[in-house]
Amino acid sequence: MLAAQEQQRSSTFSEGEKVPARTWRNMPSFYNLTGSRCNGCSHLEFPKAAACRKCGSQDLSEHSFSGTGKIETYTIIRQPFNEEGMAEQLVCSSPYAIAIVRLDEGPMITAQLADCEAGEIAIGKPVKAVLRKISEGGDDGLIRYGYKFVLA
């Protein structure tokens, strides 16, 4: 019975692939900044990798990032999200900021900036990761959470 319910409450993951809600919620990089550390050369990757991009080793261990970093670059999106059915689900309104953040440990990630005005954002400003609602609703009725960044 539980398996059937989870199958019904699946969420679209990528390229139209359906992933059960239980699986989606167990992906650490969606809720935490969890990546990989190469045991050979200590290179850090986010998200988790199957092999080290620096040395090619497949001997990797899990690494939890601090969630702090600095803005490398950013853009302000002024056009509202307009994909059919998604505008109502996404928890953001235009304008909103997207940034490339260099984590203190080195890797860079792309994320939405939250709780700030466009005039407050600048390259080099410190930021920290927070857990926020990403979307809600849709056919499966799920509320999806993930990381965003706020000015520190």
N, C-alpha and C positions, 0 to 999 in steps of 0.2 A: 504494500500500500504506500509506504513512504517513498519508495523508488518511483512509483507512478506519479505521486504528487510533485516530486522534484523534477521529473521529466516535463510535467505540465508547466512548472514555474521556471522554465529555462530562459536565459537571457542571451541576446545576440552578442557574440564576443568579437569576431572579426571575419570579414569576408563572408558574412551570412552564416557562419558556423554557429550552431547552438551549443551552449555550455550550461549544464545544470547549475542552478543557483548555488547549491552546496559547493560545487567545484569552484565556481567564480569567487565565492567568499573565502575559499581556502588558499587563494593565490596571494602570498605574503606581499609581493611588490605592489598590489593594488591598495593595501592598507598601510603598509610600512615601507620604508625605503630599504628593502632587503635586496642585496645583490650578491656578487661573487668576489672572492679573493683568491688569486692564484697562489697555490702553495709552492710553486717553483720560483716565481719572480716577485711576488707580493702585489702585482698589478690588481687594481680594483675595477669592477665592471658593474654597471647598473643599466637595465635589470640583470638578473642572473644570466650567465652565459654557459654554454656547453663546453667552450674552450677559451683559453686566454687569447685575446687579440694581440697581446704583446709578444708572447713566446710560443703560443700554440699548445701549451700543456692542457690536458684535460683533468689534471689534479687540482680541483677547485673546492673551496669550502664556502659556506654561507657567511655573508658579512652584513651586519646591520649598520647602516649609515646614521650619522648623528642628526641629520635633517636640517643642518645649518649650512649656509653658503652665501654667495654673492651673485648679484645679477650681472651676467656677462653681456647680454643684450636683451631687448624686449620690443614688442610692438603693441599698439593699441588697436583692437578690432572694433570698428565702428559699424560694420554691417551686421545686422541681426542674423542669427543662425536661421537658415531658411530651408533645410531639408524637410520634406513632408513628414509631419508627425513628430519630428524631433524637437522643434522649437518649444513645444509645450512641456517636454520632458526635461530638457536641460535646465540646470539651476544656474543660469547666468543671463544677464541681459547686457545689451550693448550700451555704451562701450565697455569693453573688458580688456584686460592686459594678459598677454602670453609672454613668458620670459624663458630664456635659456639661463639656467642657474648652474653655476659651478659649485658643487658641494665642497665643503672644507677638505674632504678626503681626496678630491680630484675629479671624479666623473662629472660630466655635465648632463643635465636632464631638462626637458621642456615641460613646463607646467603653467597653469593659470595662477596669476597673482590675485589675491582676494583682500577685501577690507582696506582698499586704498584708492585714492583718486589718481588720475593720470599724472597730474602735476607733482605728485609725491615720489614718483618712480624715477630712478636714475641708475645708470650703469655703475656698478661697484657697491651699491647699497646692500647691506646685509639683510638676509631673509631667513625664515625658518619654516619648516614644513608643518602643516596642520591637517587634520582629518576633516573633510567636509563632504557634504552631499554633492554628488556629481549630477545625478538625474533621478527621476522618479516617474512611475507610471508605465505607460506602454502596455503592450499585450500581456506581459507577465506580471505587472503590478509591483515589480521590485523597486526598492529604493537602493540606489547604488552610491556607495561612498568611495572616496579615494583621497589622495593627497593634493593639496594646493599649497602655495606659499604665501606668507604675509611678511610685511616689512618687520624687521627685528628691532 
